[in-house]
Amino acid sequence: MKIIKITLLLIVFSSTSVYAKNASETAKDYFNRLKKKDYNGAASYFDPNALNEFRQMLSFINEIPAEGQKGFLEAFFGAGATKESVSKLSNSDFFSSFLKAVMSQAEAAGGINFDGMEVLGEVLEGSNISHVVTRNRVSMGEIEMEAMEVVSFKKNGKEWKALLSGKMKGMARQLRAVIKQQQ
C-alpha cells in the first residue's frame, strides 16, 4: 500500500512539473525548437491570441493583385501555396508555415544557426505576464551575431505562452509597406 501511495505521488508530481515551468524555461524550450527547425513545435509556444494577431497583421496578402500574389505566397508560405490553401491554415499552421519559409530563405542565403541562448533574467508584470531577458547567439554563414532580446509571455492556464515581439509586428508592417510600394 505504501508503494502505491509513493508511486501515485511520483506520478502526480511528475505530471504537474510539466505545467510548472516558468517563462524562462519556456523561452529555452522555444529556442530549442527553433534550433531543431521544428517550426510547428515553435508555433505551439505562442499564445493563441498572438497567433491570431500575427495572421491579422498579414491579412494584407489578400489585397495583393493576383499577378503578384502567387510569388508572395510561395515566398512566405512555401512552394505551391495558394490564396485558398493559406486561408485554410489554422493560425498556428499559418505562423509555422511563414516561419519555415522565412528560415528556408535564410538557409539558402548561407544557412542560419541558433548557436545559443542564455536567460539573463525574468521580470514579472503582475501574475500573468513575464518578460524574459535573453542573450541570443545566431550565425548565418560566417557572420555571427549576438543580441539581447526581451521575450514576453502570458500565462494561459498553467502554461506560459509567447506574445508577439515588436520586431515581429514591425516585420509585418515592413512587408505591407514594401508590397504597397510595388503596386
MDTraj code that builds the backbone (N, CA, C; nanometers):
import mdtraj as md
import numpy as np

residues = "MET LYS ILE ILE LYS ILE THR LEU LEU LEU ILE VAL PHE SER SER THR SER VAL TYR ALA LYS ASN ALA SER GLU THR ALA LYS ASP TYR PHE ASN ARG LEU LYS LYS LYS ASP TYR ASN GLY ALA ALA SER TYR PHE ASP PRO ASN ALA LEU ASN GLU PHE ARG GLN MET LEU SER PHE ILE ASN GLU ILE PRO ALA GLU GLY GLN LYS GLY PHE LEU GLU ALA PHE PHE GLY ALA GLY ALA THR LYS GLU SER VAL SER LYS LEU SER ASN SER ASP PHE PHE SER SER PHE LEU LYS ALA VAL MET SER GLN ALA GLU ALA ALA GLY GLY ILE ASN PHE ASP GLY MET GLU VAL LEU GLY GLU VAL LEU GLU GLY SER ASN ILE SER HIS VAL VAL THR ARG ASN ARG VAL SER MET GLY GLU ILE GLU MET GLU ALA MET GLU VAL VAL SER PHE LYS LYS ASN GLY LYS GLU TRP LYS ALA LEU LEU SER GLY LYS MET LYS GLY MET ALA ARG GLN LEU ARG ALA VAL ILE LYS GLN GLN GLN".split()
xyz = np.array([
    [0.0818, -0.1196, 0.0000],
    [0.0000, 0.0000, 0.0000],
    [0.0860, 0.1258, 0.0000],
    [0.1952, 0.1218, 0.0758],
    [0.2845, 0.2364, 0.0814],
    [0.3493, 0.2612, -0.0550],
    [0.3850, 0.1542, -0.1273],
    [0.4447, 0.1676, -0.2598],
    [0.3456, 0.2302, -0.3566],
    [0.2198, 0.1946, -0.3461],
    [0.1170, 0.2521, -0.4331],
    [0.1044, 0.4021, -0.4070],
    [0.1041, 0.4417, -0.2807],
    [0.0943, 0.5837, -0.2471],
    [0.2145, 0.6605, -0.2995],
    [0.3334, 0.6044, -0.2816],
    [0.4547, 0.6704, -0.3298],
    [0.4520, 0.6801, -0.4819],
    [0.4101, 0.5727, -0.5479],
    [0.4016, 0.5723, -0.6938],
    [0.3029, 0.6783, -0.7413],
    [0.1857, 0.6857, -0.6799],
    [0.0864, 0.7868, -0.7161],
    [0.1402, 0.9279, -0.6940],
    [0.2094, 0.9462, -0.5824],
    [0.2681, 1.0759, -0.5535],
    [0.3708, 1.1149, -0.6594],
    [0.4538, 1.0195, -0.7012],
    [0.5528, 1.0457, -0.8045],
    [0.4868, 1.0780, -0.9382],
    [0.3799, 1.0056, -0.9715],
    [0.3078, 1.0320, -1.0968],
    [0.2474, 1.1715, -1.0946],
    [0.1829, 1.2074, -0.9848],
    [0.1228, 1.3400, -0.9733],
    [0.2308, 1.4470, -0.9806],
    [0.3415, 1.4272, -0.9090],
    [0.4495, 1.5253, -0.9105],
    [0.5078, 1.5407, -1.0498],
    [0.5338, 1.4295, -1.1164],
    [0.5959, 1.4376, -1.2489],
    [0.5011, 1.4966, -1.3518],
    [0.3726, 1.4721, -1.3407],
    [0.2799, 1.5280, -1.4389],
    [0.2545, 1.6758, -1.4147],
    [0.2596, 1.7206, -1.2915],
    [0.2386, 1.8629, -1.2671],
    [0.3637, 1.9432, -1.2946],
    [0.4804, 1.8820, -1.2889],
    [0.6019, 1.9580, -1.3145],
    [0.6094, 2.0033, -1.4605],
    [0.5414, 1.9334, -1.5492],
    [0.5377, 1.9745, -1.6896],
    [0.4722, 2.1121, -1.7008],
    [0.3714, 2.1351, -1.6208],
    [0.2984, 2.2609, -1.6274],
    [0.3528, 2.3669, -1.5328],
    [0.4491, 2.3298, -1.4493],
    [0.5019, 2.4238, -1.3518],
    [0.6164, 2.5073, -1.4073],
    [0.6438, 2.4954, -1.5367],
    [0.7525, 2.5717, -1.5971],
    [0.7302, 2.7202, -1.5773],
    [0.8399, 2.7907, -1.5617],
    [0.8286, 2.9357, -1.5601],
    [0.8532, 2.9868, -1.7022],
    [0.8388, 3.1143, -1.7213],
    [0.8534, 3.1715, -1.8558],
    [0.9954, 3.1535, -1.9090],
    [1.0945, 3.1583, -1.8213],
    [1.2339, 3.1402, -1.8646],
    [1.2562, 3.0011, -1.9232],
    [1.2019, 2.9002, -1.8588],
    [1.2157, 2.7639, -1.9111],
    [1.1409, 2.7485, -2.0431],
    [1.0274, 2.8135, -2.0547],
    [0.9512, 2.8105, -2.1794],
    [1.0305, 2.8764, -2.2913],
    [1.0972, 2.9876, -2.2606],
    [1.1795, 3.0561, -2.3605],
    [1.2915, 2.9642, -2.4099],
    [1.3540, 2.8909, -2.3188],
    [1.4604, 2.7971, -2.3570],
    [1.4047, 2.6862, -2.4461],
    [1.2895, 2.6338, -2.4099],
    [1.2273, 2.5277, -2.4906],
    [1.1937, 2.5787, -2.6309],
    [1.1408, 2.7003, -2.6389],
    [1.1072, 2.7606, -2.7685],
    [1.2334, 2.7748, -2.8543],
    [1.3397, 2.8256, -2.7943],
    [1.4661, 2.8430, -2.8667],
    [1.5169, 2.7075, -2.9179],
    [1.5054, 2.6036, -2.8357],
    [1.5499, 2.4704, -2.8786],
    [1.4667, 2.4176, -2.9949],
    [1.3385, 2.4512, -2.9987],
    [1.2550, 2.4117, -3.1130],
    [1.3053, 2.4787, -3.2409],
    [1.3384, 2.6076, -3.2305],
    [1.3917, 2.6787, -3.3467],
    [1.5241, 2.6174, -3.3905],
    [1.6074, 2.5854, -3.2939],
    [1.7381, 2.5255, -3.3226],
    [1.7229, 2.3945, -3.3985],
    [1.6185, 2.3179, -3.3636],
    [1.5927, 2.1884, -3.4287],
    [1.5111, 2.2035, -3.5573],
    [1.4797, 2.3275, -3.5926],
    [1.3975, 2.3571, -3.7105],
    [1.2572, 2.2962, -3.7003],
    [1.2080, 2.2866, -3.5780],
    [1.0737, 2.2349, -3.5515],
    [0.9802, 2.3559, -3.5415],
    [0.9382, 2.4064, -3.6575],
    [0.8597, 2.5291, -3.6607],
    [0.7155, 2.5076, -3.6143],
    [0.6622, 2.3875, -3.6342],
    [0.5292, 2.3577, -3.5797],
    [0.5350, 2.3584, -3.4276],
    [0.6405, 2.2972, -3.3745],
    [0.6587, 2.2976, -3.2294],
    [0.6806, 2.4377, -3.1761],
    [0.7579, 2.5179, -3.2486],
    [0.7835, 2.6562, -3.2061],
    [0.6531, 2.7352, -3.2004],
    [0.5669, 2.7148, -3.2986],
    [0.4384, 2.7868, -3.3012],
    [0.3524, 2.7516, -3.1805],
    [0.3672, 2.6302, -3.1303],
    [0.2858, 2.5868, -3.0154],
    [0.3212, 2.6629, -2.8880],
    [0.4322, 2.7349, -2.8865],
    [0.4724, 2.8116, -2.7692],
    [0.4100, 2.9505, -2.7661],
    [0.3334, 2.9856, -2.8708],
    [0.2726, 3.1186, -2.8777],
    [0.1297, 3.1173, -2.8251],
    [0.0936, 3.2283, -2.7664],
    [-0.0422, 3.2499, -2.7194],
    [-0.1370, 3.2484, -2.8395],
    [-0.2491, 3.1786, -2.8304],
    [-0.3426, 3.1735, -2.9440],
    [-0.3839, 3.3120, -2.9944],
    [-0.4014, 3.4076, -2.9043],
    [-0.4383, 3.5435, -2.9467],
    [-0.3242, 3.6099, -3.0233],
    [-0.2000, 3.5790, -2.9856],
    [-0.0845, 3.6341, -3.0563],
    [-0.0772, 3.5770, -3.1980],
    [-0.1069, 3.4475, -3.2112],
    [-0.1067, 3.3862, -3.3444],
    [-0.2148, 3.4466, -3.4322],
    [-0.3306, 3.4730, -3.3739],
    [-0.4394, 3.5367, -3.4483],
    [-0.3996, 3.6795, -3.4881],
    [-0.3361, 3.7514, -3.3958],
    [-0.2905, 3.8875, -3.4246],
    [-0.1892, 3.8862, -3.5402],
    [-0.0980, 3.7880, -3.5402],
    [0.0011, 3.7773, -3.6469],
    [-0.0683, 3.7569, -3.7812],
    [-0.1647, 3.6686, -3.7824],
    [-0.2386, 3.6423, -3.9067],
    [-0.3105, 3.7675, -3.9549],
    [-0.3713, 3.8396, -3.8635],
    [-0.4435, 3.9620, -3.8999],
    [-0.3474, 4.0679, -3.9537],
    [-0.2271, 4.0745, -3.8973],
    [-0.1290, 4.1723, -3.9453],
    [-0.0856, 4.1413, -4.0881],
    [-0.0911, 4.0142, -4.1265],
    [-0.0534, 3.9758, -4.2623],
    [-0.1742, 3.9602, -4.3546],
    [-0.2898, 4.0038, -4.3095],
    [-0.4110, 3.9893, -4.3909],
    [-0.4038, 4.0716, -4.5192],
    [-0.3104, 4.1656, -4.5272],
    [-0.2941, 4.2453, -4.6489],
    [-0.2601, 4.1577, -4.7696],
    [-0.2183, 4.0339, -4.7475],
    [-0.1859, 3.9475, -4.8615],
    [-0.3075, 3.9261, -4.9505],
    [-0.4251, 3.9408, -4.8938],
    [-0.5475, 3.9264, -4.9734],
    [-0.5694, 4.0456, -5.0658],
    [-0.4992, 4.1574, -5.0391],
    [-0.5126, 4.2787, -5.1197],
    [-0.4111, 4.2838, -5.2343],
    [-0.3153, 4.1912, -5.2341],
    [-0.2131, 4.1909, -5.3379],
    [-0.2783, 4.1493, -5.4695],
    [-0.2508, 4.2238, -5.5773],
    [-0.3062, 4.1856, -5.7073],
    [-0.2673, 4.0421, -5.7436],
    [-0.3536, 3.9755, -5.8158],
    [-0.3367, 3.8334, -5.8485],
    [-0.2007, 3.8017, -5.9093],
    [-0.1488, 3.8905, -5.9955],
    [-0.0210, 3.8610, -6.0618],
    [0.0963, 3.8582, -5.9632],
    [0.0892, 3.9309, -5.8546],
    [0.1975, 3.9309, -5.7567],
    [0.1722, 3.8405, -5.6382],
    [0.0485, 3.8006, -5.6216],
    [0.0107, 3.7228, -5.5039],
    [0.0752, 3.5845, -5.5009],
    [0.0792, 3.5171, -5.6141],
    [0.1357, 3.3822, -5.6185],
    [0.2810, 3.3809, -5.5725],
    [0.3602, 3.4763, -5.6230],
    [0.5004, 3.4846, -5.5841],
    [0.5178, 3.5123, -5.4355],
    [0.4354, 3.6029, -5.3824],
    [0.4423, 3.6357, -5.2406],
    [0.4066, 3.5142, -5.1559],
    [0.2970, 3.4496, -5.1915],
    [0.2521, 3.3344, -5.1132],
    [0.3558, 3.2222, -5.1135],
    [0.4152, 3.1965, -5.2292],
    [0.5164, 3.0906, -5.2358],
    [0.6422, 3.1297, -5.1591],
    [0.6782, 3.2577, -5.1637],
    [0.7978, 3.3036, -5.0919],
    [0.7795, 3.2933, -4.9414],
    [0.6580, 3.3210, -4.8926],
    [0.6365, 3.3263, -4.7488],
    [0.5563, 3.2105, -4.6903],
    [0.5052, 3.1212, -4.7751],
    [0.4301, 3.0064, -4.7241],
    [0.4706, 2.8758, -4.7900],
    [0.5704, 2.8804, -4.8755],
    [0.6234, 2.7587, -4.9361],
    [0.5718, 2.7363, -5.0770],
    [0.6457, 2.6529, -5.1493],
    [0.6125, 2.6208, -5.2883],
    [0.4715, 2.5634, -5.2973],
    [0.3974, 2.6089, -5.3966],
    [0.2627, 2.5590, -5.4185],
    [0.1555, 2.6270, -5.3349],
    [0.1951, 2.7207, -5.2484],
    [0.0959, 2.7892, -5.1650],
    [0.0045, 2.8744, -5.2526],
    [-0.1237, 2.8682, -5.2226],
    [-0.2228, 2.9490, -5.2935],
    [-0.3047, 3.0269, -5.1907],
    [-0.3797, 3.1243, -5.2399],
    [-0.4663, 3.2016, -5.1507],
    [-0.5611, 3.1078, -5.0750],
    [-0.6126, 3.0081, -5.1454],
    [-0.7068, 2.9135, -5.0848],
    [-0.6383, 2.8246, -4.9813],
    [-0.5186, 2.7728, -5.0150],
    [-0.4509, 2.6833, -4.9200],
    [-0.4076, 2.7591, -4.7944],
    [-0.3645, 2.8827, -4.8116],
    [-0.3226, 2.9625, -4.6963],
    [-0.4436, 2.9989, -4.6106],
    [-0.5564, 3.0290, -4.6730],
    [-0.6762, 3.0663, -4.5965],
    [-0.7280, 2.9506, -4.5114],
    [-0.6977, 2.8268, -4.5501],
    [-0.7448, 2.7094, -4.4757],
    [-0.6542, 2.6722, -4.3580],
    [-0.5377, 2.7358, -4.3484],
    [-0.4448, 2.7034, -4.2400],
    [-0.4980, 2.7544, -4.1062],
    [-0.4765, 2.6765, -4.0010],
    [-0.5064, 2.7267, -3.8664],
    [-0.4078, 2.8399, -3.8373],
    [-0.4340, 2.9184, -3.7354],
    [-0.3422, 3.0273, -3.7009],
    [-0.2031, 2.9742, -3.6686],
    [-0.1971, 2.8615, -3.6017],
    [-0.0690, 2.8009, -3.5672],
    [0.0047, 2.7545, -3.6926],
    [-0.0672, 2.6905, -3.7854],
    [-0.0058, 2.6442, -3.9102],
    [0.0342, 2.7626, -3.9997],
    [-0.0459, 2.8681, -3.9972],
    [-0.0139, 2.9895, -4.0721],
    [0.1207, 3.0442, -4.0247],
    [0.1355, 3.0562, -3.8920],
    [0.2587, 3.1088, -3.8334],
    [0.3772, 3.0170, -3.8635],
    [0.3601, 2.8867, -3.8420],
    [0.4727, 2.7941, -3.8631],
    [0.5110, 2.7851, -4.0108],
    [0.4139, 2.7914, -4.1010],
    [0.4450, 2.7894, -4.2443],
    [0.5236, 2.9141, -4.2832],
    [0.4809, 3.0276, -4.2323],
    [0.5507, 3.1528, -4.2590],
    [0.6931, 3.1457, -4.2042],
    [0.7070, 3.1010, -4.0802],
    [0.8375, 3.0901, -4.0154],
    [0.9290, 2.9942, -4.0910],
    [0.8745, 2.8817, -4.1334],
    [0.9532, 2.7822, -4.2077],
    [1.0025, 2.8411, -4.3401],
    [0.9163, 2.9118, -4.4109],
    [0.9552, 2.9703, -4.5395],
    [1.0629, 3.0771, -4.5213],
    [1.0473, 3.1606, -4.4191],
    [1.1465, 3.2652, -4.3935],
    [1.2802, 3.2018, -4.3560],
    [1.2763, 3.0991, -4.2729],
    [1.4003, 3.0319, -4.2317],
    [1.4635, 2.9576, -4.3493],
    [1.3825, 2.9031, -4.4372],
    [1.4354, 2.8361, -4.5564],
    [1.5082, 2.9362, -4.6458],
    [1.4539, 3.0564, -4.6560],
    [1.5197, 3.1611, -4.7338],
    [1.6531, 3.1989, -4.6693],
    [1.6545, 3.2039, -4.5371],
    [1.7800, 3.2346, -4.4663],
    [1.8816, 3.1226, -4.4883],
    [1.8338, 2.9992, -4.4889],
    [1.9218, 2.8846, -4.5156],
    [1.9838, 2.8970, -4.6546],
    [1.9022, 2.9345, -4.7514],
    [1.9504, 2.9476, -4.8892],
    [2.0527, 3.0605, -4.9025],
    [2.0451, 3.1572, -4.8127],
    [2.1371, 3.2711, -4.8173],
    [2.2644, 3.2453, -4.7370],
    [2.2877, 3.1230, -4.6969],
    [2.4116, 3.0932, -4.6248],
    [2.3919, 3.0137, -4.4986],
    [2.2715, 2.9772, -4.4700],
    [2.2448, 2.8963, -4.3516],
    [2.2318, 2.9808, -4.2269],
    [2.1427, 2.9395, -4.1402],
    [2.1229, 3.0096, -4.0136],
    [2.1343, 2.9071, -3.9021],
    [2.2094, 2.9430, -3.8013],
    [2.2281, 2.8538, -3.6866],
    [2.1943, 2.9283, -3.5590],
    [2.1160, 2.8654, -3.4762],
    [2.0855, 2.9195, -3.3447],
    [2.1906, 2.8609, -3.2506],
    [2.2954, 2.9401, -3.2265],
    [2.4119, 2.8893, -3.1554],
    [2.3943, 2.8838, -3.0044],
    [2.3112, 2.9671, -2.9516],
    [2.2921, 2.9625, -2.8076],
    [2.2003, 3.0713, -2.7582],
    [2.1379, 3.0427, -2.6454],
    [2.0527, 3.1405, -2.5807],
    [2.0768, 3.1297, -2.4310],
    [2.1005, 3.2435, -2.3719],
    [2.1244, 3.2499, -2.2283],
    [2.0166, 3.3383, -2.1671],
    [1.9466, 3.2867, -2.0689],
    [1.8470, 3.3668, -1.9985],
    [1.9203, 3.4492, -1.8935],
    [1.9051, 3.5802, -1.9019],
    [1.9724, 3.6705, -1.8082],
    [1.8833, 3.7092, -1.6914],
    [1.7544, 3.7010, -1.7127],
    [1.6630, 3.7361, -1.6052],
    [1.5192, 3.7326, -1.6511],
    [1.4319, 3.7453, -1.5543],
    [1.2886, 3.7427, -1.5812],
    [1.2215, 3.8458, -1.4920],
    [1.1368, 3.9266, -1.5527],
    [1.0668, 4.0308, -1.4791],
    [0.9174, 4.0041, -1.4899],
    [0.8535, 3.9871, -1.3761],
    [0.7089, 3.9659, -1.3748],
    [0.6373, 4.0998, -1.3795],
    [0.5296, 4.1030, -1.4580],
    [0.4413, 4.2188, -1.4643],
    [0.3058, 4.1667, -1.4194],
    [0.2768, 4.1824, -1.2928],
    [0.1581, 4.1207, -1.2368],
    [0.1810, 3.9712, -1.2234],
    [0.0744, 3.8948, -1.2246],
    [0.0894, 3.7498, -1.2073],
    [0.0772, 3.6727, -1.3377],
    [0.0355, 3.7400, -1.4466],
    [0.0114, 3.6686, -1.5724],
    [0.1001, 3.7094, -1.6893],
    [0.1887, 3.8049, -1.6690],
    [0.2784, 3.8491, -1.7758],
    [0.4217, 3.8413, -1.7224],
    [0.5093, 3.7892, -1.8065],
    [0.6501, 3.7808, -1.7696],
    [0.7348, 3.8212, -1.8900],
    [0.8390, 3.8972, -1.8627],
    [0.9314, 3.9410, -1.9665],
    [1.0660, 3.8742, -1.9394],
    [1.1119, 3.7927, -2.0340],
    [1.2361, 3.7187, -2.0182],
    [1.3443, 3.7892, -2.0999],
    [1.4524, 3.8247, -2.0325],
    [1.5651, 3.8909, -2.0982],
    [1.6660, 3.7824, -2.1366],
    [1.7004, 3.7778, -2.2659],
    [1.7912, 3.6741, -2.3145],
    [1.9072, 3.7361, -2.3934],
    [2.0144, 3.6602, -2.4010],
    [2.1258, 3.6924, -2.4905],
    [2.1291, 3.5791, -2.5915],
    [2.1034, 3.6118, -2.7174],
    [2.0971, 3.5114, -2.8236],
    [2.2194, 3.5216, -2.9124],
    [2.2704, 3.4057, -2.9508],
    [2.3806, 3.3992, -3.0460],
    [2.3318, 3.3228, -3.1679],
    [2.3381, 3.3922, -3.2813],
    [2.2926, 3.3351, -3.4077],
    [2.4018, 3.3597, -3.5104],
    [2.4219, 3.2625, -3.5974],
    [2.5176, 3.2830, -3.7057],
    [2.4499, 3.2497, -3.8375],
    [2.4952, 3.3210, -3.9393],
    [2.4465, 3.2992, -4.0743],
    [2.5690, 3.2975, -4.1633],
    [2.6053, 3.1790, -4.2097],
    [2.7310, 3.1655, -4.2814],
    [2.8441, 3.1958, -4.1856],
    [2.9271, 3.2916, -4.2224],
    [3.0395, 3.3279, -4.1363],
    [3.0102, 3.4486, -4.0482],
    [2.8897, 3.5007, -4.0579],
    [2.8512, 3.6167, -3.9785],
    [2.7905, 3.5686, -3.8473],
    [2.8490, 3.6116, -3.7368],
    [2.7973, 3.5773, -3.6050],
    [2.7360, 3.7019, -3.5423],
    [2.6207, 3.6833, -3.4806],
    [2.5524, 3.7950, -3.4168],
    [2.5163, 3.7567, -3.2748],
    [2.5220, 3.8559, -3.1891],
    [2.4775, 3.8374, -3.0521],
    [2.3857, 3.9540, -3.0205],
    [2.2709, 3.9256, -2.9673],
    [2.1747, 4.0321, -2.9397],
    [2.0991, 4.0036, -2.8111],
    [2.0677, 4.1089, -2.7437],
    [1.9825, 4.0999, -2.6254],
    [1.8383, 4.1090, -2.6740],
    [1.7547, 4.0286, -2.6187],
    [1.6135, 4.0278, -2.6563],
    [1.5285, 4.0251, -2.5297],
    [1.4112, 4.0803, -2.5404],
    [1.3109, 4.0653, -2.4355],
    [1.1953, 3.9913, -2.4985],
    [1.1662, 3.8741, -2.4445],
    [1.0564, 3.7920, -2.4939],
    [0.9478, 3.7944, -2.3871],
    [0.8295, 3.8386, -2.4254],
    [0.7194, 3.8492, -2.3297],
    [0.6297, 3.7270, -2.3394],
    [0.5827, 3.6846, -2.2231],
    [0.4963, 3.5672, -2.2125],
    [0.3732, 3.6021, -2.1304],
    [0.2652, 3.5326, -2.1639],
    [0.1394, 3.5480, -2.0914],
    [0.0998, 3.4115, -2.0393],
    [0.0538, 3.4072, -1.9172],
    [0.0104, 3.2803, -1.8596],
    [-0.1243, 3.2428, -1.9199],
    [-0.1296, 3.1230, -1.9736],
    [-0.2510, 3.0700, -2.0352],
    [-0.2798, 2.9390, -1.9627],
    [-0.3705, 2.9435, -1.8674],
    [-0.3916, 2.8267, -1.7821],
    [-0.2686, 2.8087, -1.6953],
    [-0.2037, 2.6946, -1.7074],
    [-0.0819, 2.6677, -1.6299],
    [0.0442, 2.6806, -1.7143],
    [0.0279, 2.7230, -1.8401],
    [0.1427, 2.7339, -1.9297],
    [0.1727, 2.8796, -1.9611],
    [0.2995, 2.9063, -1.9906],
    [0.3406, 3.0367, -2.0374],
    [0.3449, 3.0334, -2.1895],
    [0.2811, 3.1292, -2.2537],
    [0.2757, 3.1365, -2.3994],
    [0.3348, 3.2693, -2.4449],
    [0.4149, 3.2633, -2.5501],
    [0.4840, 3.3821, -2.6021],
    [0.3860, 3.4793, -2.6664],
    [0.4180, 3.6063, -2.6514],
    [0.3448, 3.7126, -2.7189],
    [0.4286, 3.7599, -2.8369],
    [0.3684, 3.8303, -2.9284],
    [0.4425, 3.8819, -3.0436],
    [0.5369, 3.9930, -2.9979],
    [0.6579, 3.9873, -3.0478],
    [0.7543, 4.0917, -3.0159],
    [0.7306, 4.2120, -3.1060],
    [0.7866, 4.3236, -3.0676],
    [0.7805, 4.4429, -3.1507],
    [0.8470, 4.4191, -3.2856],
    [0.9515, 4.3343, -3.2871],
    [1.0196, 4.3046, -3.4131],
    [0.9276, 4.2292, -3.5085],
    [0.8509, 4.1342, -3.4558],
    [0.7582, 4.0596, -3.5422],
    [0.6503, 4.1512, -3.5967],
    [0.6008, 4.2384, -3.5128],
    [0.4988, 4.3322, -3.5580],
    [0.5569, 4.4274, -3.6621],
    [0.6792, 4.4727, -3.6379],
    [0.7459, 4.5619, -3.7321],
    [0.7711, 4.4948, -3.8658],
    [0.8055, 4.3659, -3.8627],
    [0.8297, 4.2918, -3.9860],
    [0.7034, 4.2882, -4.0715],
    [0.5896, 4.2649, -4.0090],
    [0.4629, 4.2613, -4.0834],
    [0.4338, 4.3985, -4.1445],
    [0.4594, 4.5051, -4.0680],
    [0.4358, 4.6405, -4.1208],
    [0.5310, 4.6716, -4.2368],
    [0.6562, 4.6256, -4.2251],
    [0.7523, 4.6487, -4.3327],
    [0.7127, 4.5737, -4.4593],
    [0.6677, 4.4500, -4.4443],
    [0.6227, 4.3738, -4.5618],
    [0.5072, 4.4451, -4.6301],
    [0.4134, 4.4919, -4.5499],
    [0.2981, 4.5630, -4.6060],
    [0.3438, 4.6877, -4.6816],
    [0.4382, 4.7626, -4.6255],
    [0.4871, 4.8845, -4.6894],
    [0.5578, 4.8516, -4.8221],
    [0.6369, 4.7458, -4.8235],
    [0.7062, 4.7063, -4.9460],
    [0.6064, 4.6683, -5.0532],
    [0.5051, 4.5913, -5.0159],
    [0.4021, 4.5496, -5.1126],
    [0.3290, 4.6704, -5.1678],
    [0.2940, 4.7663, -5.0807],
    [0.2224, 4.8857, -5.1287],
    [0.3083, 4.9673, -5.2245],
    [0.4395, 4.9739, -5.1986],
    [0.5289, 5.0484, -5.2875],
    [0.5370, 4.9831, -5.4248],
    [0.5277, 4.8532, -5.4301],
    [0.5378, 4.7800, -5.5566],
    [0.4107, 4.7856, -5.6388],
    [0.3021, 4.8265, -5.5788],
    [0.1737, 4.8313, -5.6504],
    [0.1605, 4.9559, -5.7336],
])
top = md.Topology()
chain = top.add_chain()
for i, resn in enumerate(residues, 1):
    res = top.add_residue(resn, chain, resSeq=i)
    for name in ("N", "CA", "C"):
        top.add_atom(name, md.element.get_by_symbol(name[0]), res)
traj = md.Trajectory(xyz[None], top)
